[in-house]
Every structure is written in structure tokens, then in C-alpha cells.
Amino acid sequence: MRTAFGQEFDVPDGYLNTASIGVPPSGAADALAAAVDDWRRGAARPPDFDPPVSAGRAAFAELVGVPEERVAIGASVSALVGLIAAALPAGARVLVAEGEFTSVSFPFAAQAVRGVSVVECPLEELGERAPEFDLVAVSVVQSADGRLVDLDALRAARAAGTTVVLDVTQSLGWLPARLEWADAVVCAGYKWLLCPRGVAWLALGPELASRLVPHQACWYSGGDVWGSIYGLPLRLADSARRFDTSPVWFSHAGAAAVLPWLAGLDRAEVHEHCVGLAAAVRTGLGLPPAGSAIVAVDRPGVADRLTAAGVVGSLRAGAVRLSFHLYNTATDVDRVLDALG
């Protein structure tokens, strides 16, 4: 058991795989288990899950820096991005980074039947080229190797008229950044936010929200949730809740136990901790600094050597991806460097 930032984590030494799946605080896992136990005993009631959904929504809004009424809930990044892709006019031009995570790029590419075109370019050129396009969609931190996009350049592109969609799945939780200016900020919770899989959030700017059609409108997106479960007419919420999908109850029970705690942490301290550990590995391996909590190591035999040393990472784009979060320590750094000599 490890203690970090006031929480206990039942995480083994050498676990450096948060970029694939985060390990929850024990209290969050207990909250999820209690919700499942209530279900098993027939003690669960649908309205019982409304407070967890609200708590998670409010905490996500705080993490991103937007009002709560601008946040919609979903279950995956791709479904939420799909709402934005479906709202593009025929013939729209979209820019993405080369090698972008496909939950960000595929929803736009799927609109080719309407004449929407998607162009890839190197991440380093994204901000410079963005003003040439109607919309730019990008992960703030790239999944494969942890590279950071130039947010200042994207903010300038937005001021020039380009719609900016940011996926913060690999950054929110360790990278402090002001994002309230973006048209859309989307995030899956099961990585750096340490939530169960099945929760995702979308923060929308007012102008973009006005252009979206709530294609997945349901009882939970009604203005009065429990007064919207039968019959017409359509009566959706005035806020971003009109884009809600029916919540994955148990996942929200876990999310509500962890997100408010994350939102209350000193973000500069979190950033220093996570990036500092990654930087120590980079220094030890002779890699240049990157300002990221993710390290990609591309050397012959590295995967086998790390596995033999009990280091858990992921193979991504031909390299071993290591990710450092709140529960990691210098012991994990030493394990990596000892394994790789």
C-alpha cells in the first residue's frame, strides 16, 4: 500500500501504466464496491446515482476551469467528439496531428461521406497551420509518447476563427493548464483521473454548443430528469446537460469519490511530482527534457528488460511508454534505471 497526496493506493512497485489505466485511491474503489454491493442486494435506486453524477460534473468543470453548466457527461471520448463532427458543415476542413489517437481523429474522418476532409500534420506545425482550417482537433498530450501541443498557438488560431477541440485524457490530472478558452475540452476518466472506465466529460464553449444537435438525447438530458422519462414534446435542459447520455451508474459512483479530491490538490505540486519523476528517468537514460509525465523508450530489448524487472508499461508506436502519476515514487525511477543500465 502506498500513501500519496493524502490517499492510499494499493498499487505495486513498478506500475508505470497510468497512461493506459489509472489505479484509484482505495476509498474510490471502496465506493464503487459499495455501489455494486447495493445492486447485488437489491438496495440500489436510480435516483441514488444523481448526486455522484453531479459531484463528478462539478469537479471536472473545476479542473478544466469552466462553469458547471457547460459540461456534458458521456461514456467515451469518441462518442462525445462524434457530436462535434456531426455538426460540421459539408465540405469542412479539419486538421489533426500525425499519429493522433483515433478516438479524436476517426469521428471526423467518418464524415468524409459529407465531404468533410481531414488533414494530418506534424504536432509541431499544428498551431501554425490551424488558421487554414475550420477546426483543429488534438490531444493536449500525445498518447504514444507524451509530447505536448503548443496551446498558445492554438489559442491564437481560435482567435483567428478556427474551432479548437482539445482531448485532455492524457493531461488532465497532472498538467495544469487554463483551457476555458477552447471550444471543446473532452476527457475520458479512466486514466489520469483515476476513475472507473465508463465516464467521460465534454466542456463546451457557448458558440459551439449552439451549433450541436443532441443526437443522443435521452431521459437524462431532459430539463427535469425525472420529469422527462415519458412522452413528447422534446424538453431538454438549457445547459450542456442536453448533450448528456444515460450515466454508467457504477462508474460515476467511483468518479465522485476521486474527482473532487483531485480538483482540490495543489496542481503545481502535482505537476512537479509527476514530471519530476519522468525527468529523472530521462536524465538517467540520456534523453532530452520534455516537460511531460510520459516517457517513451525506444531501444532494443527494452520491453523484455523492464518486464523482467517488474516494471509495468505499455508498447505504443514501437516504444515502451512509461507514465508517472501521484502514486509513483523515486523507487519506480530506480527500478527503471537499474533495469536499463
C-alpha positions as CSV (number, residue, x, y, z in Angstrom):
1,M,0.0,0.0,0.0
2,R,1.3,3.5,-0.9
3,T,0.2,6.8,0.6
4,A,0.3,9.8,-1.7
5,F,-1.3,13.3,-1.5
6,G,-3.5,12.2,1.4
7,Q,-4.8,9.0,-0.2
8,E,-3.9,5.3,0.0
9,F,-3.2,3.3,-3.2
10,D,-3.0,-0.4,-3.5
11,V,-0.5,-0.1,-6.3
12,P,2.5,-2.4,-6.8
13,D,6.1,-1.1,-7.2
14,G,7.0,-0.6,-10.8
15,Y,3.4,0.3,-12.0
16,L,4.1,2.9,-14.7
17,N,1.0,2.4,-16.8
18,T,-1.4,5.2,-15.8
19,A,-1.5,6.3,-19.4
20,S,-3.3,3.0,-20.1
21,I,-5.3,2.6,-16.9
22,G,-5.1,4.6,-13.7
23,V,-5.2,3.0,-10.2
24,P,-7.8,4.5,-8.0
25,P,-7.4,5.6,-4.4
26,S,-8.6,2.8,-2.1
27,G,-11.5,4.9,-1.0
28,A,-12.8,5.3,-4.5
29,A,-12.5,1.6,-5.1
30,D,-14.4,1.0,-1.9
31,A,-17.2,3.4,-3.0
32,L,-17.5,1.5,-6.3
33,A,-17.6,-1.8,-4.5
34,A,-20.3,-0.5,-2.1
35,A,-22.5,0.6,-5.1
36,V,-22.1,-2.9,-6.7
37,D,-22.9,-4.5,-3.4
38,D,-26.1,-2.4,-3.1
39,W,-27.0,-3.5,-6.6
40,R,-26.4,-7.2,-5.7
41,R,-28.7,-6.9,-2.6
42,G,-31.5,-5.1,-4.5
43,A,-30.8,-1.9,-2.4
44,A,-29.8,0.3,-5.4
45,R,-32.3,3.0,-6.5
46,P,-31.8,5.1,-9.7
47,P,-32.0,8.5,-8.0
48,D,-29.2,7.4,-5.7
49,F,-26.8,8.0,-8.5
50,D,-27.8,11.6,-9.3
51,P,-25.5,13.1,-6.6
52,P,-22.4,11.2,-7.8
53,V,-23.1,12.4,-11.4
54,S,-23.4,15.9,-10.2
55,A,-20.3,15.8,-8.0
56,G,-18.2,14.4,-10.9
57,R,-19.5,17.0,-13.3
58,A,-18.7,19.9,-10.9
59,A,-15.2,18.6,-10.2
60,F,-14.5,18.2,-13.9
61,A,-15.7,21.7,-14.5
62,E,-13.3,22.9,-11.8
63,L,-10.4,21.0,-13.2
64,V,-10.9,22.5,-16.7
65,G,-11.8,25.9,-15.4
66,V,-15.3,26.3,-16.8
67,P,-18.8,26.8,-15.3
68,E,-20.6,23.5,-14.4
69,E,-23.4,24.3,-16.8
70,R,-21.0,24.0,-19.7
71,V,-20.2,20.3,-19.0
72,A,-21.9,17.2,-20.5
73,I,-21.4,13.6,-19.4
74,G,-20.8,10.6,-21.6
75,A,-19.1,7.2,-21.6
76,S,-16.3,7.7,-24.1
77,V,-14.3,10.3,-25.9
78,S,-15.2,9.2,-29.4
79,A,-19.0,9.4,-28.8
80,L,-18.7,13.0,-27.5
81,V,-16.3,14.0,-30.3
82,G,-18.8,12.5,-32.7
83,L,-21.4,15.1,-31.7
84,I,-19.0,17.8,-32.8
85,A,-18.0,16.0,-36.0
86,A,-21.7,15.5,-37.0
87,A,-22.3,19.3,-36.6
88,L,-19.6,20.3,-39.2
89,P,-21.0,21.7,-42.4
90,A,-20.5,19.7,-45.6
91,G,-17.0,20.4,-47.0
92,A,-15.5,21.5,-43.7
93,R,-11.7,21.1,-43.4
94,V,-10.2,19.6,-40.2
95,L,-6.6,19.5,-39.0
96,V,-5.2,16.8,-36.7
97,A,-1.7,15.8,-35.6
98,E,0.1,12.9,-37.3
99,G,-0.4,9.8,-35.3
100,E,-3.2,11.3,-33.3
101,F,-5.2,8.9,-31.1
102,T,-8.0,7.7,-33.3
103,S,-10.9,8.5,-30.9
104,V,-10.0,12.1,-31.7
105,S,-9.5,11.7,-35.5
106,F,-11.8,8.9,-36.6
107,P,-15.1,10.7,-35.8
108,F,-14.1,13.5,-38.2
109,A,-12.7,11.1,-40.8
110,A,-16.1,9.2,-40.7
111,Q,-17.7,12.4,-42.1
112,A,-16.0,12.0,-45.4
113,V,-19.3,11.0,-46.9
114,R,-20.4,14.6,-46.5
115,G,-17.3,16.0,-48.0
116,V,-15.5,16.7,-44.7
117,S,-11.7,16.4,-45.2
118,V,-9.2,15.6,-42.5
119,V,-5.5,16.6,-42.9
120,E,-2.6,15.4,-40.7
121,C,0.5,17.4,-40.0
122,P,3.4,17.2,-37.5
123,L,2.4,18.1,-34.0
124,E,5.0,20.9,-34.0
125,E,3.3,22.6,-37.0
126,L,-0.3,22.3,-35.8
127,G,-0.7,25.7,-34.3
128,E,0.9,27.4,-37.3
129,R,-1.3,25.7,-39.8
130,A,-4.5,25.7,-37.7
131,P,-5.8,29.1,-39.1
132,E,-6.1,27.5,-42.6
133,F,-8.8,25.1,-41.3
134,D,-12.3,25.2,-40.0
135,L,-11.5,23.0,-37.0
136,V,-8.4,21.6,-35.3
137,A,-8.7,18.6,-33.0
138,V,-5.8,17.4,-30.9
139,S,-4.7,15.7,-27.7
140,V,-3.0,18.2,-25.4
141,V,-0.6,15.4,-24.6
142,Q,0.0,12.8,-27.2
143,S,-0.9,9.2,-26.2
144,A,2.0,7.5,-27.9
145,D,5.0,9.5,-26.5
146,G,3.8,12.3,-24.2
147,R,4.6,15.2,-26.4
148,L,2.8,18.4,-25.6
149,V,0.9,20.6,-28.1
150,D,1.5,24.3,-28.3
151,L,-1.6,25.6,-26.5
152,D,-0.7,29.3,-27.0
153,A,-0.5,28.8,-30.8
154,L,-3.9,27.0,-30.8
155,R,-5.4,29.8,-28.7
156,A,-4.2,32.3,-31.3
157,A,-5.7,30.2,-34.1
158,R,-9.0,30.2,-32.3
159,A,-8.9,34.0,-32.1
160,A,-8.4,33.9,-35.8
161,G,-11.6,31.9,-36.3
162,T,-10.6,28.2,-36.1
163,T,-12.7,26.0,-33.8
164,V,-10.4,24.2,-31.3
165,V,-11.2,20.8,-29.9
166,L,-8.9,19.5,-27.1
167,D,-8.7,16.0,-25.8
168,V,-7.2,16.1,-22.3
169,T,-7.4,12.4,-21.5
170,Q,-3.6,12.2,-21.2
171,S,-3.0,15.5,-19.5
172,L,-5.8,16.4,-17.1
173,G,-4.8,15.2,-13.6
174,W,-1.1,16.2,-13.9
175,L,-0.7,19.1,-16.3
176,P,-2.1,22.4,-15.1
177,A,-3.4,24.5,-18.0
178,R,-6.0,27.1,-18.5
179,L,-8.4,25.7,-21.0
180,E,-11.6,27.7,-20.7
181,W,-10.9,29.4,-24.0
182,A,-11.2,26.2,-26.1
183,D,-14.4,25.5,-28.0
184,A,-14.5,21.9,-26.6
185,V,-12.5,20.0,-24.0
186,V,-13.1,16.3,-23.8
187,C,-11.7,13.7,-21.4
188,A,-12.1,10.0,-20.5
189,G,-11.8,9.4,-16.8
190,Y,-10.1,6.0,-16.5
191,K,-6.5,7.1,-17.0
192,W,-5.0,10.1,-15.1
193,L,-8.3,11.0,-13.4
194,L,-8.3,7.5,-11.7
195,C,-11.9,6.8,-12.4
196,P,-13.6,3.5,-13.4
197,R,-13.9,3.1,-17.2
198,G,-17.3,4.3,-18.5
199,V,-17.1,8.0,-17.6
200,A,-16.2,10.9,-19.9
201,W,-16.9,14.6,-19.9
202,L,-17.2,17.3,-22.5
203,A,-16.9,21.0,-21.7
204,L,-18.4,23.2,-24.4
205,G,-18.0,26.8,-25.3
206,P,-21.3,28.6,-25.8
207,E,-20.9,29.2,-29.6
208,L,-20.0,25.6,-30.4
209,A,-22.8,24.3,-28.1
210,S,-25.3,26.4,-30.1
211,R,-24.3,24.5,-33.3
212,L,-24.6,21.0,-31.9
213,V,-27.5,18.7,-32.3
214,P,-28.2,16.4,-29.3
215,H,-28.2,13.3,-31.4
216,Q,-28.1,11.1,-28.3
217,A,-30.9,12.9,-26.5
218,C,-32.4,10.8,-23.7
219,W,-34.3,10.9,-20.5
220,Y,-31.2,12.0,-18.7
221,S,-30.7,15.1,-20.9
222,G,-34.1,16.5,-20.0
223,G,-34.6,19.8,-18.2
224,D,-36.2,17.9,-15.4
225,V,-34.6,14.4,-15.4
226,W,-37.3,12.6,-13.6
227,G,-40.0,14.5,-15.4
228,S,-38.6,13.7,-18.8
229,I,-38.9,9.9,-18.9
230,Y,-42.2,9.6,-20.8
231,G,-43.8,11.2,-23.8
232,L,-43.3,14.2,-26.1
233,P,-42.7,17.0,-26.6
234,L,-38.9,17.2,-26.6
235,R,-37.9,19.1,-23.4
236,L,-34.2,19.2,-23.0
237,A,-32.0,21.0,-20.5
238,D,-30.9,24.6,-21.3
239,S,-27.4,23.8,-20.2
240,A,-24.8,21.4,-21.7
241,R,-26.8,18.7,-19.9
242,R,-28.9,18.5,-23.1
243,F,-26.0,16.5,-24.5
244,D,-25.8,14.0,-21.6
245,T,-26.1,10.4,-22.3
246,S,-27.6,8.0,-19.7
247,P,-24.9,7.6,-17.0
248,V,-23.0,4.5,-16.3
249,W,-24.1,4.5,-12.7
250,F,-21.3,2.5,-11.0
251,S,-18.6,4.3,-12.9
252,H,-20.0,7.6,-11.7
253,A,-20.1,6.3,-8.1
254,G,-16.3,5.7,-8.3
255,A,-15.7,9.0,-10.1
256,A,-17.5,11.0,-7.5
257,A,-15.1,9.6,-4.9
258,V,-12.0,10.7,-6.6
259,L,-12.6,13.8,-8.8
260,P,-13.4,16.3,-6.0
261,W,-10.1,15.2,-4.3
262,L,-8.1,15.7,-7.5
263,A,-9.7,19.1,-8.1
264,G,-8.7,20.2,-4.6
265,L,-5.0,19.3,-5.0
266,D,-2.2,21.9,-5.5
267,R,-1.8,21.5,-9.2
268,A,1.7,23.0,-9.3
269,E,2.8,20.4,-6.7
270,V,1.2,17.6,-8.7
271,H,2.9,18.7,-11.9
272,E,6.3,19.0,-10.2
273,H,5.9,15.5,-8.7
274,C,4.8,13.7,-11.9
275,V,7.1,15.5,-14.4
276,G,10.0,15.4,-11.9
277,L,9.9,11.6,-11.8
278,A,9.7,11.3,-15.6
279,A,12.5,13.8,-15.9
280,A,14.7,11.7,-13.6
281,V,14.2,8.7,-15.9
282,R,15.0,10.9,-19.0
283,T,18.2,12.2,-17.4
284,G,19.3,8.7,-16.4
285,L,18.7,7.4,-19.9
286,G,20.3,10.4,-21.6
287,L,17.1,11.6,-23.1
288,P,16.3,15.3,-23.7
289,P,13.9,17.1,-21.3
290,A,10.3,17.1,-22.4
291,G,8.2,18.6,-19.6
292,S,5.9,15.5,-19.7
293,A,4.8,12.8,-17.3
294,I,5.1,10.3,-20.1
295,V,8.4,8.8,-21.3
296,A,8.7,6.7,-24.4
297,V,11.8,4.5,-24.5
298,D,12.7,3.0,-27.9
299,R,15.8,0.8,-27.5
300,P,16.5,-2.8,-28.5
301,G,15.3,-5.3,-25.8
302,V,13.9,-2.6,-23.5
303,A,10.5,-4.2,-23.2
304,D,11.9,-7.6,-22.1
305,R,14.3,-6.0,-19.6
306,L,11.6,-3.8,-18.0
307,T,9.2,-6.7,-17.8
308,A,11.9,-8.9,-16.1
309,A,12.4,-6.1,-13.6
310,G,8.7,-5.9,-12.7
311,V,8.1,-2.6,-14.5
312,V,4.6,-2.3,-16.0
313,G,4.3,-0.1,-19.0
314,S,2.7,-0.3,-22.5
315,L,4.0,-0.8,-26.0
316,R,3.0,2.1,-28.1
317,A,4.2,3.1,-31.6
318,G,7.2,0.8,-31.3
319,A,8.4,2.1,-28.0
320,V,7.7,1.3,-24.3
321,R,5.6,4.0,-22.8
322,L,6.1,4.8,-19.1
323,S,3.9,7.2,-17.2
324,F,4.3,8.7,-13.8
325,H,1.4,9.7,-11.6
326,L,0.7,10.7,-8.0
327,Y,1.3,7.3,-6.5
328,N,4.7,6.8,-8.2
329,T,8.0,7.4,-6.3
330,A,11.7,7.5,-6.8
331,T,11.7,3.8,-6.2
332,D,10.0,3.3,-9.5
333,V,12.6,5.5,-11.2
334,D,15.4,3.5,-9.7
335,R,13.7,0.3,-10.9
336,V,13.6,1.5,-14.5
337,L,17.2,2.8,-14.5
338,D,18.6,-0.3,-12.8
339,A,16.8,-2.5,-15.5
340,L,18.1,-0.4,-18.4
341,G,21.6,0.1,-17.1
